[in-house]
Amino acid sequence: MMIMMRAVMAAAALALSLPTAAQAAEQPAVVPQVLPMGVAVSALPLAVEDRTGYQRTSFKHWNAGEIPADGCNTRAEVLLSEAVEYPEIGPGCALTGGVWWSYYDDTTVTNASGLDIDHMVPLAEAWDSK
């Protein structure tokens, strides 16, 4: 889960740093800089949030995974990659057994349904803050 969290945070940081096509056209090229996280965050522009045009259905939920034919969606693939003890994979990628360790509360989890694998920032909040 920590790997996924890092990937999500990196993707969010990248998305926040990319200009829109209109902004890119009006601004000269910028030389990338490496900044401490606090400095980079404080440099982000502040604006009023706007939910205009947001529709949850515009965003796919769980995709078919890397190998659509195996029946494992993204959630199952994350569970498989993060397992401390690998679960059994049944028809349609039904996972049984397995053990996971929660980085957040230092707890061992033996039921995959007890784990949340989701967005670190809700989609509507990300949309509002674009």
Secondary structure, 3 states (H helix, E strand, C coil): CHHHHHHHHHHHHHHHHCCCHHHHHHCCCCCCCCCCHHHHHHCCCCCCCCCCCCCHHHCCCCCCCCCHHHCCCHHHHHHHHHCCECCEECHHHCEECCEEEECCCCEEECCHHHCCCCCCCCHHHHHHCC
